[in-house]
Amino acid sequence: MPPTRIAILGSTGSIGQSTLDIIRRFPERFRVVALAAGCNDARLSEQVREFHPALASLAHPQAFERLQAAFPDGATALQAGEGGAAAVAAYPDADLVVSAFVGAAGLVPTLAALQAGKTVALANKETLVMAGALMTRTAAAGGARLIPIDSEHSAIFQCLAGQRRADVRRLYLTASGGPFRTADRATLANVSVEQALAHPVWRMGPKVTIDSATLMNKGFEAIEARWLFDISPEQIKILIHPQCRVHSMVEFVDGAILAQVGAPDMRGPIAYALAYPERLDLGFLALPERDFSGWEFASPDPSLFPCADLAFEALADGPGSPAALNAANEVAVAAFLNGRLPFLGIAEVNRGVLRRARAEGLGDADSLGAVLAIDRAARQWAREIAGGFTG
Ligand code: MG
């Protein structure tokens, strides 16, 4: 079998590097053909030297100049800016595109990959949170396929393999519960940035770590699941599971529940997405026997963690509301990280923006331009509401 040819959007980030680690371990199975990154020219240069892609792209202009200076021979074609990322996304020789840019920067190139009919291994959350209807419609129209990389959605995807969709009763999205799982409201009111950044299990970037502490991340994952699996929000349930060994579950109409269990290491879901429908031999990820004990599951307390419920409210409100919620939350989390908003203020900003969106209307969300306009309006509202906390 010829190797699967892979393009990576966001190759220098955490998911991108883990993807390259899997590719490095299976050189007969995979070949890197195109890489795109934001501004880390030093790391991208190392990757170009090791994997010899045909195309490499950097968004940042100065970083791109340094990359050009490092590779004057032209063996790897170099491109800059958004156009470069879109070229990597739609690279003709790529069979599979890993979409791992962080934030809204992932929207345009992921849409380009879907329009080009690629198989997209999706790690960029904003793709489905901000524009789920548009992305899934585009994928269906172009014959493209979305395979999730997020651990919960990979778990559900694996549990659904070989099953009839009509037999699904419910999805259980598991959540670690974050560092404040057992906290009370008085404690949450005085949480410091350092405490919120200390996630008990997963090592992640600051934004998603805060989103895990508020459960906003799980709310966004419910929105992703709604689009990825074409399932109604009422069929999605969040369960706190602090041990993070069960990555999610599917309940079927006969009462049977299938769970996907494994080490909390993103290389598992990445490898599954790259090799699907086959599995790679990843002995280093085998779960040690001591990990099979003390598993707990509990429903989250909505009075302490309202952000998860806000995601369901946004889904019920209409197609533009999840994008507004995403924008509000980015502004709120940045304000919290800068010490300008208390921890509990994050949910208040998010709730306030949804309320304002309901009052003023958002318009449709059926193009990328419309989604980005909603994003801009919601950010402005969120800044106004967050500003009210500083006085
Ligand atoms: Mg996740």
Residues whose N, C-alpha, C, O or C-beta is under 5 A from the ligand:
A	BS01	MG	D150 S151 E152
